[in-house]
Amino acid sequence: MKTIEDCLKEKILVIDGAMGTMIQRYKLTEADYRGERFKNWASDIKGNNDLLCITQPQIIKEIHKQYLEAGADIIETNTFNAQRISLADYNMQELAYELNVAAAKCARQAIEEFQKDSPFTIGHSPKFVAGAIGPMNKTLSLSPDVNNPGFRSVTFDEVADAYYEQVKGLVDGGVDLLLIETIFDTLNAKAAIFAIKKYFRDKALSSGEGLGEALPIMISGTITDASGRTLSGQTLEAFYTSVMHAKPLSIGLNCALGAEQMRPHIEELSHIAACYVSAYPNAGLPNAMGEYDEQPEQTAHIIEEWAANGWLNIVGGCCGTTPDHIKHIAEEVKKFKPRELPVIETELTIG
């Protein structure tokens, strides 16, 4: 079977679209989120979308399959907040490992069912599961107390430990890649990178098999506004330089901006990145009601130019995007060759 590296040399790969947007279509109630197992849980849990991998796995698999049918090559696990620090909002921190295993299995089963229904895809167009590691609901670079800039509600070690547990669950569940995404605080991302490296190092030491089993890492940051900076204040180039020690498979941008607003940043990244470049923007910017109005053909039309200019290796959608968006994007980018990896002088400084 081809590796993802093999596939990236052949074509622009398509990653899926928004999970939350699709979950909203099901109009789930508190009882739906609880299921039988959590029927008597002490606190409200509606909104804990990651929990649906346990209580409503058929819905999550159905969403994954819709994206596969739309043309996605990579599907993300439903684990954006599935680490113990974020899960503490629902008093469910002890479920972190179990949730990640369940989510990875949902994604893997969705691929197997999709391939069973479409046997011509087997061996022809491999599908990959990316273990989604979100930014967390606490930040290491910024104080939550405006009157105490030095205060932090969490430590680096606590963040790294939470991510370590999440990584273990994702790997045990059977993911192919690890995706650190929607990064607005690079220090949180560094804790995730540290956790991934430590997990595979510990695994290698315990098995005596060396580091050959380490999974590829995808890294995707978020430019929050027209300033071209992350929320913690880094420029795109500074962000790139800060995380390239991880030697990721890809680096890219997602969320916060629609494709039109993200365009100059993807162009810049395509010129400086020594690895593959990914992009999965929102379906435009939200309207006054917080809804996304950009139609699939509009998003795809903007992204078509990126592909034609040779800026992309991996592309998909974030907030507000649906299987229709992914289908249109997949149709447009398949006409173009993937971005070739440049020989960049600064590559020598990151080895």
NUFIDREN-315698 format. One record per residue (C-alpha): residue number from 1; residue in one letter; x, y, z. Coordinates in steps of 0.25 Angstrom, whole numbers, plus 5000, padded with zeros to 4 digits. Layout:
N
<node num="NUM" residu="A" X="X" Y="Y" Z="Z"/>
...
END
This chain:
351
<node num="1" residu="M" X="5000" Y="5000" Z="5000"/>
<node num="2" residu="K" X="5005" Y="5014" Z="4997"/>
<node num="3" residu="T" X="5009" Y="5023" Z="5008"/>
<node num="4" residu="I" X="5004" Y="5037" Z="5010"/>
<node num="5" residu="E" X="5018" Y="5042" Z="5005"/>
<node num="6" residu="D" X="5016" Y="5034" Z="4992"/>
<node num="7" residu="C" X="5002" Y="5040" Z="4990"/>
<node num="8" residu="L" X="5007" Y="5054" Z="4993"/>
<node num="9" residu="K" X="5017" Y="5053" Z="4981"/>
<node num="10" residu="E" X="5006" Y="5049" Z="4972"/>
<node num="11" residu="K" X="4995" Y="5059" Z="4975"/>
<node num="12" residu="I" X="4989" Y="5069" Z="4984"/>
<node num="13" residu="L" X="4982" Y="5062" Z="4995"/>
<node num="14" residu="V" X="4969" Y="5066" Z="5000"/>
<node num="15" residu="I" X="4966" Y="5066" Z="5015"/>
<node num="16" residu="D" X="4952" Y="5066" Z="5020"/>
<node num="17" residu="G" X="4943" Y="5078" Z="5025"/>
<node num="18" residu="A" X="4936" Y="5083" Z="5038"/>
<node num="19" residu="M" X="4931" Y="5072" Z="5048"/>
<node num="20" residu="G" X="4924" Y="5082" Z="5057"/>
<node num="21" residu="T" X="4916" Y="5088" Z="5045"/>
<node num="22" residu="M" X="4911" Y="5074" Z="5041"/>
<node num="23" residu="I" X="4908" Y="5070" Z="5055"/>
<node num="24" residu="Q" X="4899" Y="5082" Z="5056"/>
<node num="25" residu="R" X="4891" Y="5077" Z="5045"/>
<node num="26" residu="Y" X="4886" Y="5065" Z="5054"/>
<node num="27" residu="K" X="4880" Y="5075" Z="5064"/>
<node num="28" residu="L" X="4884" Y="5066" Z="5075"/>
<node num="29" residu="T" X="4878" Y="5068" Z="5089"/>
<node num="30" residu="E" X="4884" Y="5066" Z="5103"/>
<node num="31" residu="A" X="4879" Y="5052" Z="5104"/>
<node num="32" residu="D" X="4885" Y="5049" Z="5090"/>
<node num="33" residu="Y" X="4899" Y="5053" Z="5095"/>
<node num="34" residu="R" X="4897" Y="5045" Z="5108"/>
<node num="35" residu="G" X="4892" Y="5032" Z="5102"/>
<node num="36" residu="E" X="4890" Y="5021" Z="5112"/>
<node num="37" residu="R" X="4903" Y="5021" Z="5118"/>
<node num="38" residu="F" X="4903" Y="5035" Z="5123"/>
<node num="39" residu="K" X="4888" Y="5037" Z="5125"/>
<node num="40" residu="N" X="4890" Y="5041" Z="5140"/>
<node num="41" residu="W" X="4903" Y="5049" Z="5138"/>
<node num="42" residu="A" X="4904" Y="5060" Z="5148"/>
<node num="43" residu="S" X="4906" Y="5072" Z="5139"/>
<node num="44" residu="D" X="4901" Y="5076" Z="5125"/>
<node num="45" residu="I" X="4909" Y="5070" Z="5114"/>
<node num="46" residu="K" X="4902" Y="5075" Z="5101"/>
<node num="47" residu="G" X="4913" Y="5081" Z="5093"/>
<node num="48" residu="N" X="4923" Y="5071" Z="5096"/>
<node num="49" residu="N" X="4924" Y="5067" Z="5082"/>
<node num="50" residu="D" X="4936" Y="5057" Z="5084"/>
<node num="51" residu="L" X="4927" Y="5049" Z="5094"/>
<node num="52" residu="L" X="4918" Y="5045" Z="5082"/>
<node num="53" residu="C" X="4929" Y="5035" Z="5078"/>
<node num="54" residu="I" X="4924" Y="5027" Z="5089"/>
<node num="55" residu="T" X="4910" Y="5031" Z="5090"/>
<node num="56" residu="Q" X="4906" Y="5032" Z="5076"/>
<node num="57" residu="P" X="4917" Y="5026" Z="5068"/>
<node num="58" residu="Q" X="4908" Y="5023" Z="5056"/>
<node num="59" residu="I" X="4906" Y="5038" Z="5054"/>
<node num="60" residu="I" X="4921" Y="5041" Z="5054"/>
<node num="61" residu="K" X="4924" Y="5029" Z="5044"/>
<node num="62" residu="E" X="4913" Y="5034" Z="5035"/>
<node num="63" residu="I" X="4919" Y="5048" Z="5035"/>
<node num="64" residu="H" X="4933" Y="5042" Z="5032"/>
<node num="65" residu="K" X="4927" Y="5034" Z="5020"/>
<node num="66" residu="Q" X="4920" Y="5046" Z="5014"/>
<node num="67" residu="Y" X="4934" Y="5053" Z="5014"/>
<node num="68" residu="L" X="4940" Y="5040" Z="5008"/>
<node num="69" residu="E" X="4929" Y="5040" Z="4997"/>
<node num="70" residu="A" X="4932" Y="5055" Z="4994"/>
<node num="71" residu="G" X="4946" Y="5051" Z="4991"/>
<node num="72" residu="A" X="4954" Y="5053" Z="5004"/>
<node num="73" residu="D" X="4968" Y="5046" Z="5004"/>
<node num="74" residu="I" X="4970" Y="5049" Z="5019"/>
<node num="75" residu="I" X="4959" Y="5049" Z="5030"/>
<node num="76" residu="E" X="4961" Y="5055" Z="5044"/>
<node num="77" residu="T" X="4957" Y="5048" Z="5056"/>
<node num="78" residu="N" X="4946" Y="5055" Z="5064"/>
<node num="79" residu="T" X="4956" Y="5058" Z="5076"/>
<node num="80" residu="F" X="4958" Y="5073" Z="5075"/>
<node num="81" residu="N" X="4956" Y="5075" Z="5090"/>
<node num="82" residu="A" X="4958" Y="5061" Z="5094"/>
<node num="83" residu="Q" X="4969" Y="5063" Z="5105"/>
<node num="84" residu="R" X="4967" Y="5064" Z="5120"/>
<node num="85" residu="I" X="4969" Y="5079" Z="5121"/>
<node num="86" residu="S" X="4958" Y="5082" Z="5112"/>
<node num="87" residu="L" X="4949" Y="5070" Z="5116"/>
<node num="88" residu="A" X="4949" Y="5076" Z="5130"/>
<node num="89" residu="D" X="4938" Y="5086" Z="5126"/>
<node num="90" residu="Y" X="4929" Y="5074" Z="5126"/>
<node num="91" residu="N" X="4936" Y="5066" Z="5138"/>
<node num="92" residu="M" X="4940" Y="5056" Z="5128"/>
<node num="93" residu="Q" X="4955" Y="5057" Z="5128"/>
<node num="94" residu="E" X="4956" Y="5042" Z="5132"/>
<node num="95" residu="L" X="4950" Y="5038" Z="5118"/>
<node num="96" residu="A" X="4961" Y="5045" Z="5110"/>
<node num="97" residu="Y" X="4969" Y="5032" Z="5106"/>
<node num="98" residu="E" X="4956" Y="5024" Z="5104"/>
<node num="99" residu="L" X="4950" Y="5035" Z="5095"/>
<node num="100" residu="N" X="4962" Y="5036" Z="5086"/>
<node num="101" residu="V" X="4963" Y="5021" Z="5084"/>
<node num="102" residu="A" X="4948" Y="5021" Z="5081"/>
<node num="103" residu="A" X="4949" Y="5033" Z="5071"/>
<node num="104" residu="A" X="4961" Y="5027" Z="5064"/>
<node num="105" residu="K" X="4953" Y="5014" Z="5062"/>
<node num="106" residu="C" X="4941" Y="5021" Z="5057"/>
<node num="107" residu="A" X="4949" Y="5028" Z="5046"/>
<node num="108" residu="R" X="4956" Y="5014" Z="5043"/>
<node num="109" residu="Q" X="4943" Y="5007" Z="5042"/>
<node num="110" residu="A" X="4937" Y="5018" Z="5033"/>
<node num="111" residu="I" X="4949" Y="5016" Z="5023"/>
<node num="112" residu="E" X="4947" Y="5001" Z="5024"/>
<node num="113" residu="E" X="4932" Y="5002" Z="5021"/>
<node num="114" residu="F" X="4934" Y="5012" Z="5010"/>
<node num="115" residu="Q" X="4944" Y="5003" Z="5003"/>
<node num="116" residu="K" X="4935" Y="4991" Z="5005"/>
<node num="117" residu="D" X="4924" Y="4999" Z="4998"/>
<node num="118" residu="S" X="4933" Y="5004" Z="4987"/>
<node num="119" residu="P" X="4943" Y="4993" Z="4985"/>
<node num="120" residu="F" X="4950" Y="5000" Z="4973"/>
<node num="121" residu="T" X="4956" Y="5010" Z="4983"/>
<node num="122" residu="I" X="4965" Y="4999" Z="4990"/>
<node num="123" residu="G" X="4979" Y="5000" Z="4985"/>
<node num="124" residu="H" X="4976" Y="5011" Z="4976"/>
<node num="125" residu="S" X="4973" Y="5023" Z="4985"/>
<node num="126" residu="P" X="4978" Y="5020" Z="4999"/>
<node num="127" residu="K" X="4970" Y="5027" Z="5011"/>
<node num="128" residu="F" X="4977" Y="5032" Z="5023"/>
<node num="129" residu="V" X="4973" Y="5035" Z="5037"/>
<node num="130" residu="A" X="4979" Y="5048" Z="5044"/>
<node num="131" residu="G" X="4978" Y="5048" Z="5059"/>
<node num="132" residu="A" X="4973" Y="5062" Z="5062"/>
<node num="133" residu="I" X="4980" Y="5069" Z="5073"/>
<node num="134" residu="G" X="4973" Y="5083" Z="5076"/>
<node num="135" residu="P" X="4979" Y="5095" Z="5083"/>
<node num="136" residu="M" X="4972" Y="5093" Z="5096"/>
<node num="137" residu="N" X="4964" Y="5103" Z="5104"/>
<node num="138" residu="K" X="4975" Y="5108" Z="5112"/>
<node num="139" residu="T" X="4988" Y="5116" Z="5107"/>
<node num="140" residu="L" X="5002" Y="5115" Z="5112"/>
<node num="141" residu="S" X="5006" Y="5129" Z="5105"/>
<node num="142" residu="L" X="4995" Y="5138" Z="5110"/>
<node num="143" residu="S" X="4989" Y="5141" Z="5124"/>
<node num="144" residu="P" X="4974" Y="5139" Z="5126"/>
<node num="145" residu="D" X="4975" Y="5150" Z="5136"/>
<node num="146" residu="V" X="4977" Y="5164" Z="5130"/>
<node num="147" residu="N" X="4981" Y="5169" Z="5144"/>
<node num="148" residu="N" X="4992" Y="5159" Z="5145"/>
<node num="149" residu="P" X="5000" Y="5157" Z="5132"/>
<node num="150" residu="G" X="5009" Y="5147" Z="5138"/>
<node num="151" residu="F" X="4998" Y="5137" Z="5143"/>
<node num="152" residu="R" X="4996" Y="5124" Z="5136"/>
<node num="153" residu="S" X="4984" Y="5114" Z="5139"/>
<node num="154" residu="V" X="4992" Y="5102" Z="5134"/>
<node num="155" residu="T" X="5007" Y="5098" Z="5133"/>
<node num="156" residu="F" X="5015" Y="5093" Z="5121"/>
<node num="157" residu="D" X="5016" Y="5080" Z="5128"/>
<node num="158" residu="E" X="5001" Y="5079" Z="5130"/>
<node num="159" residu="V" X="4999" Y="5082" Z="5116"/>
<node num="160" residu="A" X="5009" Y="5072" Z="5111"/>
<node num="161" residu="D" X="5004" Y="5061" Z="5120"/>
<node num="162" residu="A" X="4990" Y="5063" Z="5115"/>
<node num="163" residu="Y" X="4994" Y="5063" Z="5100"/>
<node num="164" residu="Y" X="5003" Y="5050" Z="5103"/>
<node num="165" residu="E" X="4990" Y="5043" Z="5108"/>
<node num="166" residu="Q" X="4983" Y="5048" Z="5095"/>
<node num="167" residu="V" X="4994" Y="5043" Z="5086"/>
<node num="168" residu="K" X="4994" Y="5029" Z="5093"/>
<node num="169" residu="G" X="4979" Y="5028" Z="5091"/>
<node num="170" residu="L" X="4980" Y="5032" Z="5076"/>
<node num="171" residu="V" X="4991" Y="5023" Z="5073"/>
<node num="172" residu="D" X="4985" Y="5011" Z="5080"/>
<node num="173" residu="G" X="4972" Y="5014" Z="5072"/>
<node num="174" residu="G" X="4980" Y="5012" Z="5059"/>
<node num="175" residu="V" X="4982" Y="5026" Z="5053"/>
<node num="176" residu="D" X="4992" Y="5028" Z="5042"/>
<node num="177" residu="L" X="4996" Y="5042" Z="5045"/>
<node num="178" residu="L" X="4996" Y="5052" Z="5056"/>
<node num="179" residu="L" X="4990" Y="5066" Z="5053"/>
<node num="180" residu="I" X="4993" Y="5078" Z="5062"/>
<node num="181" residu="E" X="4983" Y="5088" Z="5057"/>
<node num="182" residu="T" X="4977" Y="5101" Z="5059"/>
<node num="183" residu="I" X="4989" Y="5106" Z="5067"/>
<node num="184" residu="F" X="4987" Y="5120" Z="5072"/>
<node num="185" residu="D" X="4998" Y="5118" Z="5083"/>
<node num="186" residu="T" X="5011" Y="5112" Z="5078"/>
<node num="187" residu="L" X="5015" Y="5109" Z="5092"/>
<node num="188" residu="N" X="5003" Y="5099" Z="5093"/>
<node num="189" residu="A" X="5007" Y="5093" Z="5080"/>
<node num="190" residu="K" X="5021" Y="5091" Z="5085"/>
<node num="191" residu="A" X="5016" Y="5084" Z="5097"/>
<node num="192" residu="A" X="5008" Y="5075" Z="5087"/>
<node num="193" residu="I" X="5021" Y="5073" Z="5079"/>
<node num="194" residu="F" X="5028" Y="5069" Z="5092"/>
<node num="195" residu="A" X="5017" Y="5060" Z="5096"/>
<node num="196" residu="I" X="5017" Y="5053" Z="5082"/>
<node num="197" residu="K" X="5033" Y="5051" Z="5082"/>
<node num="198" residu="K" X="5033" Y="5046" Z="5096"/>
<node num="199" residu="Y" X="5022" Y="5036" Z="5094"/>
<node num="200" residu="F" X="5029" Y="5030" Z="5082"/>
<node num="201" residu="R" X="5042" Y="5030" Z="5089"/>
<node num="202" residu="D" X="5036" Y="5023" Z="5101"/>
<node num="203" residu="K" X="5030" Y="5013" Z="5092"/>
<node num="204" residu="A" X="5043" Y="5010" Z="5085"/>
<node num="205" residu="L" X="5050" Y="5009" Z="5098"/>
<node num="206" residu="S" X="5040" Y="4999" Z="5104"/>
<node num="207" residu="S" X="5039" Y="4991" Z="5091"/>
<node num="208" residu="G" X="5054" Y="4992" Z="5087"/>
<node num="209" residu="E" X="5050" Y="4994" Z="5073"/>
<node num="210" residu="G" X="5056" Y="5008" Z="5071"/>
<node num="211" residu="L" X="5048" Y="5020" Z="5065"/>
<node num="212" residu="G" X="5043" Y="5014" Z="5052"/>
<node num="213" residu="E" X="5029" Y="5014" Z="5057"/>
<node num="214" residu="A" X="5027" Y="5029" Z="5059"/>
<node num="215" residu="L" X="5016" Y="5034" Z="5051"/>
<node num="216" residu="P" X="5016" Y="5046" Z="5042"/>
<node num="217" residu="I" X="5012" Y="5060" Z="5048"/>
<node num="218" residu="M" X="5004" Y="5070" Z="5042"/>
<node num="219" residu="I" X="5004" Y="5084" Z="5048"/>
<node num="220" residu="S" X="4994" Y="5095" Z="5045"/>
<node num="221" residu="G" X="4993" Y="5109" Z="5051"/>
<node num="222" residu="T" X="4983" Y="5120" Z="5051"/>
<node num="223" residu="I" X="4985" Y="5134" Z="5046"/>
<node num="224" residu="T" X="4974" Y="5141" Z="5054"/>
<node num="225" residu="D" X="4972" Y="5154" Z="5047"/>
<node num="226" residu="A" X="4978" Y="5164" Z="5036"/>
<node num="227" residu="S" X="4990" Y="5166" Z="5044"/>
<node num="228" residu="G" X="4996" Y="5153" Z="5039"/>
<node num="229" residu="R" X="4999" Y="5148" Z="5053"/>
<node num="230" residu="T" X="4995" Y="5137" Z="5062"/>
<node num="231" residu="L" X="4987" Y="5141" Z="5075"/>
<node num="232" residu="S" X="5000" Y="5140" Z="5083"/>
<node num="233" residu="G" X="5006" Y="5150" Z="5074"/>
<node num="234" residu="Q" X="5015" Y="5142" Z="5064"/>
<node num="235" residu="T" X="5016" Y="5145" Z="5049"/>
<node num="236" residu="L" X="5015" Y="5134" Z="5040"/>
<node num="237" residu="E" X="5030" Y="5132" Z="5037"/>
<node num="238" residu="A" X="5032" Y="5133" Z="5052"/>
<node num="239" residu="F" X="5022" Y="5122" Z="5055"/>
<node num="240" residu="Y" X="5028" Y="5113" Z="5044"/>
<node num="241" residu="T" X="5042" Y="5115" Z="5049"/>
<node num="242" residu="S" X="5037" Y="5111" Z="5063"/>
<node num="243" residu="V" X="5031" Y="5098" Z="5060"/>
<node num="244" residu="M" X="5040" Y="5093" Z="5049"/>
<node num="245" residu="H" X="5049" Y="5086" Z="5059"/>
<node num="246" residu="A" X="5038" Y="5075" Z="5059"/>
<node num="247" residu="K" X="5042" Y="5072" Z="5044"/>
<node num="248" residu="P" X="5027" Y="5071" Z="5041"/>
<node num="249" residu="L" X="5021" Y="5064" Z="5029"/>
<node num="250" residu="S" X="5013" Y="5077" Z="5026"/>
<node num="251" residu="I" X="5011" Y="5091" Z="5031"/>
<node num="252" residu="G" X="4999" Y="5100" Z="5028"/>
<node num="253" residu="L" X="4988" Y="5108" Z="5032"/>
<node num="254" residu="N" X="4973" Y="5106" Z="5036"/>
<node num="255" residu="C" X="4961" Y="5113" Z="5042"/>
<node num="256" residu="A" X="4959" Y="5127" Z="5046"/>
<node num="257" residu="L" X="4959" Y="5132" Z="5032"/>
<node num="258" residu="G" X="4952" Y="5129" Z="5019"/>
<node num="259" residu="A" X="4960" Y="5125" Z="5007"/>
<node num="260" residu="E" X="4960" Y="5139" Z="5001"/>
<node num="261" residu="Q" X="4966" Y="5145" Z="5014"/>
<node num="262" residu="M" X="4975" Y="5133" Z="5015"/>
<node num="263" residu="R" X="4981" Y="5134" Z="5001"/>
<node num="264" residu="P" X="4993" Y="5143" Z="5004"/>
<node num="265" residu="H" X="4997" Y="5135" Z="5016"/>
<node num="266" residu="I" X="4997" Y="5122" Z="5008"/>
<node num="267" residu="E" X="5005" Y="5129" Z="4997"/>
<node num="268" residu="E" X="5015" Y="5133" Z="5007"/>
<node num="269" residu="L" X="5016" Y="5119" Z="5013"/>
<node num="270" residu="S" X="5017" Y="5112" Z="5000"/>
<node num="271" residu="H" X="5030" Y="5120" Z="4998"/>
<node num="272" residu="I" X="5037" Y="5118" Z="5011"/>
<node num="273" residu="A" X="5033" Y="5104" Z="5015"/>
<node num="274" residu="A" X="5043" Y="5093" Z="5013"/>
<node num="275" residu="C" X="5032" Y="5082" Z="5016"/>
<node num="276" residu="Y" X="5018" Y="5080" Z="5009"/>
<node num="277" residu="V" X="5008" Y="5091" Z="5011"/>
<node num="278" residu="S" X="4993" Y="5089" Z="5015"/>
<node num="279" residu="A" X="4981" Y="5099" Z="5015"/>
<node num="280" residu="Y" X="4967" Y="5097" Z="5020"/>
<node num="281" residu="P" X="4960" Y="5110" Z="5022"/>
<node num="282" residu="N" X="4946" Y="5113" Z="5027"/>
<node num="283" residu="A" X="4934" Y="5115" Z="5017"/>
<node num="284" residu="G" X="4937" Y="5130" Z="5017"/>
<node num="285" residu="L" X="4935" Y="5139" Z="5029"/>
<node num="286" residu="P" X="4923" Y="5137" Z="5038"/>
<node num="287" residu="N" X="4911" Y="5146" Z="5037"/>
<node num="288" residu="A" X="4904" Y="5154" Z="5048"/>
<node num="289" residu="M" X="4897" Y="5141" Z="5053"/>
<node num="290" residu="G" X="4910" Y="5133" Z="5053"/>
<node num="291" residu="E" X="4907" Y="5125" Z="5041"/>
<node num="292" residu="Y" X="4915" Y="5123" Z="5028"/>
<node num="293" residu="D" X="4909" Y="5127" Z="5015"/>
<node num="294" residu="E" X="4920" Y="5124" Z="5005"/>
<node num="295" residu="Q" X="4915" Y="5114" Z="4995"/>
<node num="296" residu="P" X="4924" Y="5101" Z="4991"/>
<node num="297" residu="E" X="4926" Y="5106" Z="4977"/>
<node num="298" residu="Q" X="4931" Y="5120" Z="4983"/>
<node num="299" residu="T" X="4941" Y="5113" Z="4992"/>
<node num="300" residu="A" X="4946" Y="5104" Z="4982"/>
<node num="301" residu="H" X="4948" Y="5115" Z="4972"/>
<node num="302" residu="I" X="4957" Y="5122" Z="4981"/>
<node num="303" residu="I" X="4965" Y="5110" Z="4984"/>
<node num="304" residu="E" X="4966" Y="5106" Z="4970"/>
<node num="305" residu="E" X="4976" Y="5118" Z="4968"/>
<node num="306" residu="W" X="4984" Y="5113" Z="4979"/>
<node num="307" residu="A" X="4986" Y="5100" Z="4973"/>
<node num="308" residu="A" X="4988" Y="5106" Z="4959"/>
<node num="309" residu="N" X="4999" Y="5114" Z="4965"/>
<node num="310" residu="G" X="5006" Y="5102" Z="4971"/>
<node num="311" residu="W" X="5004" Y="5106" Z="4986"/>
<node num="312" residu="L" X="4997" Y="5093" Z="4991"/>
<node num="313" residu="N" X="5000" Y="5079" Z="4995"/>
<node num="314" residu="I" X="4988" Y="5077" Z="5004"/>
<node num="315" residu="V" X="4975" Y="5085" Z="5004"/>
<node num="316" residu="G" X="4961" Y="5084" Z="5010"/>
<node num="317" residu="G" X="4951" Y="5092" Z="5019"/>
<node num="318" residu="C" X="4949" Y="5096" Z="5033"/>
<node num="319" residu="C" X="4937" Y="5103" Z="5040"/>
<node num="320" residu="G" X="4925" Y="5104" Z="5032"/>
<node num="321" residu="T" X="4930" Y="5094" Z="5021"/>
<node num="322" residu="T" X="4922" Y="5082" Z="5017"/>
<node num="323" residu="P" X="4923" Y="5070" Z="5008"/>
<node num="324" residu="D" X="4918" Y="5079" Z="4997"/>
<node num="325" residu="H" X="4930" Y="5088" Z="4999"/>
<node num="326" residu="I" X="4940" Y="5077" Z="4999"/>
<node num="327" residu="K" X="4934" Y="5071" Z="4987"/>
<node num="328" residu="H" X="4935" Y="5084" Z="4979"/>
<node num="329" residu="I" X="4950" Y="5086" Z="4984"/>
<node num="330" residu="A" X="4954" Y="5072" Z="4981"/>
<node num="331" residu="E" X="4948" Y="5074" Z="4967"/>
<node num="332" residu="E" X="4956" Y="5087" Z="4965"/>
<node num="333" residu="V" X="4970" Y="5083" Z="4970"/>
<node num="334" residu="K" X="4971" Y="5069" Z="4963"/>
<node num="335" residu="K" X="4974" Y="5077" Z="4950"/>
<node num="336" residu="F" X="4987" Y="5082" Z="4956"/>
<node num="337" residu="K" X="5000" Y="5076" Z="4960"/>
<node num="338" residu="P" X="5004" Y="5077" Z="4975"/>
<node num="339" residu="R" X="5014" Y="5087" Z="4980"/>
<node num="340" residu="E" X="5028" Y="5083" Z="4978"/>
<node num="341" residu="L" X="5037" Y="5083" Z="4991"/>
<node num="342" residu="P" X="5047" Y="5094" Z="4989"/>
<node num="343" residu="V" X="5062" Y="5094" Z="4993"/>
<node num="344" residu="I" X="5062" Y="5105" Z="5003"/>
<node num="345" residu="E" X="5075" Y="5109" Z="5009"/>
<node num="346" residu="T" X="5069" Y="5111" Z="5023"/>
<node num="347" residu="E" X="5066" Y="5096" Z="5023"/>
<node num="348" residu="L" X="5081" Y="5094" Z="5028"/>
<node num="349" residu="T" X="5077" Y="5101" Z="5041"/>
<node num="350" residu="I" X="5066" Y="5092" Z="5045"/>
<node num="351" residu="G" X="5072" Y="5078" Z="5044"/>
END
